[in-house]
């Protein structure tokens, strides 16, 4: 166990309010915080998807599950060998909704049309929260460099984007599609969701640039790489979500100081003038058609046919409030309802293309309510700690606040983009894992700030008041 503590850093217990943690090398960081390995997905190099509800699996399916269980098993091992598990009461109030949602997904196994698939994904979802608990417990005592956590997420996104480009050179069908009226779209498919990972690069880089968390040339470099990737996706949902997220990031930065406000107003004025020039040169109608990829008015109104699926889910759940079964339910019930052939591309019809409707279809109205309460409590908790004074030293306090603020912006992108995407319902997807790693960062940073604000007696028998302590 001494060797295990040496490699994981469990012997380096810093006193609350002491010097900020040092940044680790990439290898040591992933070894110390294996939950970040889930952000890789991992990438799946296949040209055609498989339908697990029909028992269709391949070697990539076993690789995905193997990586997930390796990370989850490591988390369980560290929790079981820890001297105590310390979870503050305010953090626990958020976690309980996550585990309640897991139980609802597991309960949906009883009426799912594919019990094996629903049960398997429910277990994976439960283990995701176990990994989050282990990260929070570890960060409570020995916090990571929160800024490095964000930069490592950006590094993972960059590596995934490089893999997509490599696949584009080897087998373009694996990551690219040619759609009527849209043209070439670099989606990344199962290798990596380009409409998600590239905005992640842009948002982290923009945040790092505004708050000088790294050399600004480096931030600009990564931002431009992400921008190039976003332009190749030709995804309206990605562009709208990114615009809203960057707007929130800019407004938050502008309200920090008068100097920031002046710079923001100047940049906004320049952007308005530039936009006016572009409209004058190319014409508003041409820009609108370009943005909508030539889609018809009916196609825009129906969100590319998504509203038909959403109406079906609402009508079904009005008579079946418990839902259809996590992950597998909608895929099978919707397909049978419309008498689709087995040759249909299930990657387009396997989910509702909306996170909220996916949860509603999976486990019913109660699960949807629990998920919304979970997000509301998480945002409220994070907002309170952003504005709350802590007893951390200035460097550690600043890093914790940066970790929470940037993660909230990234989480906002996940929520908005998830209104028309399929990435955030089930584990084994890069988008899903990113979202829950962001939740872990927010809760971990809040737990650390809470530990110090209560006197920093992390190891005292009383511990933080109203916290969960298991010896």
N, C-alpha and C positions, 0 to 999 in steps of 0.2 A: 504493500500500500504506500510505502514511502516513495517508491519509484513512480507510482501513479500520481502522487501529489506533486512530485518534481516536474513531471511532464505537463500536468494540467495547471500548475501554479496554485494549488490549494494551500501550499505552505506560505504563500505571500499574502497574508491577511493585513490589509491596510487599515489603519485607524481612520474612522470617519473624520473628515475635515483635514486629513493629512495631505501629502503631496499627491497630485493627480497621477493616475496610472500611466505607465509608459506604453507607447505604441509597440505592438508586437509585429514580428515578421508575418508574412502572409501564411506560411505554414503553421507557425505557432498560434496564430489567431484562429484558424479553422480547427486546430486541435484543441484549443482552449474553449472555443464556443462552436461546437459542431452543428448547432441548429442552423448556422448560416450556410452549411453545405446543402440544405434543402432548397435554397434559392436557385441552385443549378437545374432543378426540375426532377431528374436529370434530363439532358437532351435525348430525344429518341430519333434515331435515324431510320425512318421508314417513309415510304411514299404513300402507303395506304393505311388508314386507321384500322383498329381492331375493335370489335364489340364484345366487351367482357360480359355483357348480359347474356350472350349466347355461348359463353365459355371459350371464346376465341382469344388465345393468348400467344405471345411470342417471346423470344429471348429478351426483348426490350422491356416487356411487362415485368419479368422477373428481376431485371436490373433496377427498374424504378422502385419496386417494392423492397428489394434488397437494400438499397441505399437508405430508404426511409426507416426500415427496421433497424439498420445499423445505428443510425442517429438516435432513434427512439430507445434502443437497447442501451446505448451509452448513457443517455439521460436517466433511464431507470437505474442503471448501475450506480451512477453518481448520487442519485437521490437515496438509494438504499444504503450506501456506505457513508453518507454524510452524518456528522455528529448530531445535527439537528436541522430541521427544515423551518425556516422563518419566513412567513408570509404576512405582511401587515394587513390589518383588517380592511383598510380602504382598497387595497389591491385584491384581496380575497373577494370583496363584494363584486368585482368585475369578473373574476375567474369563475365564480359559481354559475354565472349565466352561460359561460362557455361550456362548462361540463354539463349543465342542464340541457343545452342544445345538443350535446353529444348523446345524452340519454334519449332525447326525442328522436334523433336519427336512428339510434339502435332500436327503439320501439317500433319504428316504421318498418323494420325487418319483418314483423309479424304479418303485415298485409302487402308487402312488396311483391310484384310479379316476378322478381328475381331476387330471392332471399339471400342467396350466396353473395351476389354483387353488393347489395345494400348492406349486408352485415360486414363485409370486408371493408367497404369505404367508411362505414360508421366507426369501426375500430381504428382505422387510420386517422379519422378526424379526432377521436378521443386521444390518441397518442400524440397528435399535434399539440394539444393543450398540456399534455404531460411534459413535452419538450419545453413549452413556454414556462411552466412552473419551475422546471430545473434551471432555466436561464435566469428567472427572477430570483430564485433562492441563491444562486451563485453571485448575481450582480448585487444583491443586498449586502453581501459581505465584501466581495472583491470585484468592484465594478470594472467593466472594460472602458476603454476610451470611446465615448459615445460618438465622437466625430469619426473615429476610425471605423466604427460599425457602419456608418453611412457611406464612407468611401469604399468599404469592402463590398457593399451592395452594388455600388456603381461599377466596381471592378468585375463583379460577377456578370453584370449586364453587358459590359464590354466584351468579356470572353464569349458569352453566348452569341453576341452579335457577330463576332469574328467567326464563330462556328457556322452561323447562317451564311455568311459570305463565302466560306470555304465550300459549303454544300452547294451554293449557287454556281460555283465553278465546276463542281463535280457532277451534280445531278440537280439541275434547276427545278424539276418537278417536285422535289422534296420540300422546297421552301418557298416556291413562287407559283403564282396562278395568273392566268390571262382571262379576265372577265369581260363580257360584252358591255360596252359603254363605259368601262372603267380603265381597261388596259392592263398593263403589267402591275401586279400587286405583290410586294415582298412581304408575305405574312409570317414566314418562319415556320408555320405549321407546328408539328410536334417537336421540332428541333429547339425552337425558342420563339415565343410570341413577340415579334418585332414591334407591333403597336403598343406593347407594354414595356419592354425592356429599354427601348430607346427614349421614351419619355422619362423613365426613371433616371437614366443618365443625364438628361437635360435638367431635370428638377434638382437633383443633387448638386450638379455643377453650378446651376444658377444660384442656389443657396450658398454654396461654398464661395462663389464669386462675391456675392453681396456682403457676406459677413467675414470675408478674408480668412477663410479656414485653410487655404492652401494658396500657392502662387497663382495669381489670376490668369496668367497665360495658360496654365494647365487646365483651369476651369473652362476657359474659352475653348480650348482644344477639344475637351470631352463634350462640351455643349454642342459644338459644330458637328461632331460625329453623331451624336444623338439626333440632331436636327436633320442630317442627311438620311438617317434611317427612317425618321418619321415621314419625310417626304416620299420615300419609296413605298410606304405602306398604303398610301392613298385611302386612308380610313377617316371618315368624317368624325366618328366617335372619338378616335384618338386625338384628332386636332382640336375638337371642341373641349374635351377634358383637359388637354394640355394648356389651352388658352385660359381656361378658368383657373387652373392650378397656378399658372404663372402670374395671373392677375392677383390672386390672393397672396402669393409670395411677395409680389412687388408692393402691394398695399401695406402688408405687415411690416415690411422693411421701411417704407416711407414714414410710418407712424412712430418709428423708433427715435429719430432725432430731426431737428429742423433741417440740418444739412441733407439728410436722406430725403426729406420731403421735397426740398428744392431740386435735387437731382431727379427724383421720380417725376415731378411735374415737367421738368425740362425734357426728360426722355419720352414722357407721354405726349407732350406737344409735338416733338419731332416725329413720333410714330403716327400721330394723327395727320400731320402734313404729308408724310410719306404715303400713307394710305390714300389720302386725297389725290395725290399725284398718280398713283397706280390706277385708281378708279377712272381718273380723267384720261389716262393713256389707253387703257384696255377696255374700259366700259363696264358699268355695273352688271349688265346682263351676262357678259362673257365671264366675268369673275364668278357670278352666281352659278352658272352652268359648270364651270370648272370645279368649283367647290363641291357641287352635288353630283359630279361625274356624269352629267347628262341624264340624271334620273327623272322620271316623270313625276307629276304632282301627286298622283295616287301612290306611287312608290314611296315618296317622302312622307306622306301622311300616315302610311301604314308601317313606317320604320322598317322598310324592306321586308314587309310581311310579318314582322314580329308581333304586331297587335293581334293577329289571328291566333297565334299561340297563347298570348296573354289572356284573351277572351276565353279560350278553351280552359285554361287553368282556373280562372275565376269561377266559371260556371261549374266546373267539376268539383272544386273545393267548397262551393256553396252546399252541395249535397254530400260531400265527403270531406268534412273539416279536418280530418286527420292527414290529408294529403294522399300521395300515391306511393310513397316509398323513396327513400334517399337515393339520389343519383339514377337508379335503375327505373324507378316508377314512371317518370315522365317519358323517358326514352321509349318504353314499351307501350304504355297506355296511349300516348299520342300517335305513335306509329300505327297501332292497331285501329285507332279511331278513324284515321284517314286512309286505312287499307294501303299503306305504302309497301312497295316491293322491297325485298331484301337487298336489292342492288342500290338502293338510295344511299346517298352520302350521309351517314349518321352523324358526322361531325357537325353538320348544319342543323340536324333535327334532334340530336341527342339531348339538348338542353333548351331552355326557354330564352336564351340570349339575354338574360337579365337576372342578376344575383337575387334580388328580392323575390321574383316570381319562381326562381329555381328553388329557393328555400320553402316558399309556400307550397309548391308542387311536391317537394320532397317530404315534408313533415307537417304541413298544415298551418293553420292560422296561429296556433300557439308558438310554433317554432319561429315564424316570422316576427311575432311580437317579442320573443326572447332575443332574437338577433338584433332588432332595432333598439331594445333596451340596452343590450351589450354595447353597441356602438355609442349610444347616447351617454352612458355612464363613463365609457372610456374617454370620450372627448371632453366631458365635464371635468373628469379627474385631471386630465392632461392640462386643460386650461387653467385650473386652479394652481397647479404646480408651476406653470409658466410664470404666473403673477405672484407667487408666494415667495417670501424671503426664506432662504435656507442658511444653514450654518456651514455649508461647504466652503472650502477656500475658493477664491475668485476663479481660478482656472478650472477647477472641477465643477463649480456651479455653472460657469459659462458653457462647458462641454455638455452638461446634463440638459440645460435648456435648449441648446442647439439640437441635441438628439431628439428631444420631444417635439420641438417646433417643426423641424424638417420632416420628421416621421408623420406628423399630422398632415402636412401638405401632401406627402406621398400617399397617405391613406385616403385623403380627399380625392386624389386622382383615381385610386382604386375604386372608390365608391361611385364616382361619376362615370368612369369608363365601364364599370360593371353593370350600368343600366342598359348596355347594349352588347355585352360581351359574355363569353362563357368561361372565363379564366378563374373565377373565384368561388366556385361551388365545391369542388372536390379536391382532395390532396393529389399529389403526384403531378401537379401542374405548377410551372414556375410562378404564374401570377398568384395562385392561391398561397403558395409558400411565402412569397414576398409579403403579401398582406399580413399574414400571421407573424412573420418575423418583425414587421413594423409594430404590431401590437405588443410583441415581446419587448422591443426596445422602449416603447412608451411606458409600459408597466414596470420594466426594470429600472429605468431612470427615475420614475416617480417613487418606487420603493426605496431607492438609494437616498433620494432627497428627504423622504419621510423618516428614514432611519436616523439621519443626522439632525433633522429638525426636532426630534424627540430626545435629544441628548446624546445620541451616538452610542448608547449602551447596547451594541448588537449582541454581545455575548452574556449579558446579565440575565439572571433567572427571570426577572420581570420582563426583559426584552422590550420591544416597542408595545405600547399599550394596545390591547385588543388585537394582537397579532396571533397567528397560528404558529405554535411552536411544538415540534415533534422531536423528542429525543430518541 
